[in-house]
Amino acid sequence: MKKFYIIVIAVFWVFSTNAQNDFYDEDNINTIEIFFVQSNWDQLMDNNYAAGNG
């Protein structure tokens, strides 16, 4: 059973390391989008920064 867990972890590790290769490829431009529920997200972030939380 221990061997099974080691094999499963190894397979997931290989796939996770390969998934990052395309992200850092200098020939591609990747986009990261963040969506906020609150319409005043910028004010909330400014308030947190001013309060020393970021």
Distance bins in CASP14 RR format, pairs under 12 A and 6 or more apart:
PFRMAT RR
TARGET T0000
AUTHOR 0000-0000-0000
RMODE 2
METHOD distances of the structure
MODEL  1
1 7 0 0 0 0 0 1 0 0 0 0 0
1 8 0 0 0 0 0 1 0 0 0 0 0
2 8 0 0 0 0 0 1 0 0 0 0 0
2 9 0 0 0 0 0 1 0 0 0 0 0
3 9 0 0 0 0 0 1 0 0 0 0 0
3 10 0 0 0 0 0 1 0 0 0 0 0
4 10 0 0 0 0 0 1 0 0 0 0 0
4 11 0 0 0 0 0 1 0 0 0 0 0
5 11 0 0 0 0 0 1 0 0 0 0 0
5 12 0 0 0 0 0 1 0 0 0 0 0
6 12 0 0 0 0 0 1 0 0 0 0 0
6 13 0 0 0 0 0 1 0 0 0 0 0
7 13 0 0 0 0 0 1 0 0 0 0 0
7 14 0 0 0 0 0 1 0 0 0 0 0
8 14 0 0 0 0 0 1 0 0 0 0 0
8 15 0 0 0 0 0 1 0 0 0 0 0
9 15 0 0 0 0 0 1 0 0 0 0 0
9 16 0 0 0 0 0 1 0 0 0 0 0
10 16 0 0 0 0 0 1 0 0 0 0 0
10 17 0 0 0 0 0 1 0 0 0 0 0
11 17 0 0 0 0 0 1 0 0 0 0 0
11 18 0 0 0 0 0 1 0 0 0 0 0
12 18 0 0 0 0 0 1 0 0 0 0 0
12 19 0 0 0 0 0 1 0 0 0 0 0
13 19 0 0 0 0 0 1 0 0 0 0 0
13 20 0 0 0 0 0 1 0 0 0 0 0
14 20 0 0 0 0 0 1 0 0 0 0 0
14 21 0 0 0 0 0 1 0 0 0 0 0
15 21 0 0 0 0 0 1 0 0 0 0 0
16 23 0 0 0 0 0 1 0 0 0 0 0
17 23 0 0 0 0 0 1 0 0 0 0 0
17 24 0 0 0 0 0 1 0 0 0 0 0
18 24 0 0 0 0 0 1 0 0 0 0 0
20 30 0 0 0 0 0 1 0 0 0 0 0
21 27 0 0 0 0 0 1 0 0 0 0 0
21 28 0 0 0 0 0 1 0 0 0 0 0
22 28 1 0 0 1 0 0 0 0 0 0 0
22 29 0 0 0 0 0 1 0 0 0 0 0
22 30 0 0 0 0 1 0 0 0 0 0 0
23 29 0 0 0 0 0 1 0 0 0 0 0
23 30 1 0 1 0 0 0 0 0 0 0 0
23 31 0 0 0 0 0 1 0 0 0 0 0
23 32 0 0 0 0 1 0 0 0 0 0 0
24 30 0 0 0 0 1 0 0 0 0 0 0
34 41 0 0 0 0 1 0 0 0 0 0 0
34 42 0 0 0 0 0 1 0 0 0 0 0
34 45 0 0 0 0 0 1 0 0 0 0 0
35 41 0 0 0 0 1 0 0 0 0 0 0
36 42 0 0 0 0 1 0 0 0 0 0 0
36 43 0 0 0 0 0 1 0 0 0 0 0
36 44 0 0 0 0 1 0 0 0 0 0 0
36 45 0 0 0 0 1 0 0 0 0 0 0
37 44 0 0 0 0 0 1 0 0 0 0 0
38 44 1 0 0 1 0 0 0 0 0 0 0
38 45 0 0 0 0 1 0 0 0 0 0 0
38 47 0 0 0 0 0 1 0 0 0 0 0
40 46 0 0 0 0 1 0 0 0 0 0 0
40 47 0 0 0 0 1 0 0 0 0 0 0
41 47 0 0 0 0 0 1 0 0 0 0 0
41 48 0 0 0 0 0 1 0 0 0 0 0
42 48 0 0 0 0 0 1 0 0 0 0 0
42 49 0 0 0 0 0 1 0 0 0 0 0
43 49 0 0 0 0 0 1 0 0 0 0 0
43 50 0 0 0 0 0 1 0 0 0 0 0
44 50 0 0 0 0 0 1 0 0 0 0 0
44 51 0 0 0 0 0 1 0 0 0 0 0
44 53 0 0 0 0 0 1 0 0 0 0 0
44 54 0 0 0 0 0 1 0 0 0 0 0
45 51 0 0 0 0 0 1 0 0 0 0 0
45 52 0 0 0 0 0 1 0 0 0 0 0
45 53 0 0 0 0 1 0 0 0 0 0 0
45 54 0 0 0 0 1 0 0 0 0 0 0
46 52 0 0 0 0 0 1 0 0 0 0 0
46 53 0 0 0 0 0 1 0 0 0 0 0
46 54 0 0 0 0 0 1 0 0 0 0 0
47 53 0 0 0 0 1 0 0 0 0 0 0
47 54 0 0 0 0 0 1 0 0 0 0 0
48 54 1 0 0 1 0 0 0 0 0 0 0
END
